[in-house]
Amino acid sequence: MTNDELWLSQYIDRECCDVVTRGRRSGRDHVVELWFGVNNDSVYLISGNGPTADWFANMVAHPEVEVRFDHDHRIGTARVISDAGERQRLGDLMGAKFDWDGDDDINLSRQAWCYDVPAIAIDHWKSRPAK
């Protein structure tokens, strides 16, 4: 097990983490609380609101993001999941972790959330520098 896997394994059962993105237009930090999944040394996020969700679009524009678990913060690199096999595994992982039936208000089924809408992986971790 790598150091990154060890770091993430202690948070695997948590429901949410905070993610800090840099605004694609403003350049300012934005914090969002998101459901997440962990596999090996990656944190996975699903964008139920699609590619236009601010946090998702910010990560595409500025892939270096901060992930926070309480006082434990790390910097990682976000990447859009384009591999069908990886997306399938992510859907299986998130579907097993979250008992959620979808959201009629945004016309999002559980099936679409698990397997169809855009998703991000964050990996290539480094410690956050002291501010």
Secondary structure, DSSP 8 states (H G I E B T S, - for coil): --HHHHHHHTTTT-SEEEEEEE-TTT--EEEEEEE-EEETTEEEEE-TTGGGSHHHHHHHH--EEEEEETTEEEEEEEEE---HHHHHHHHHHHHHH----EEGGGTEEHHHHHHTS-EEEEEEEEE----
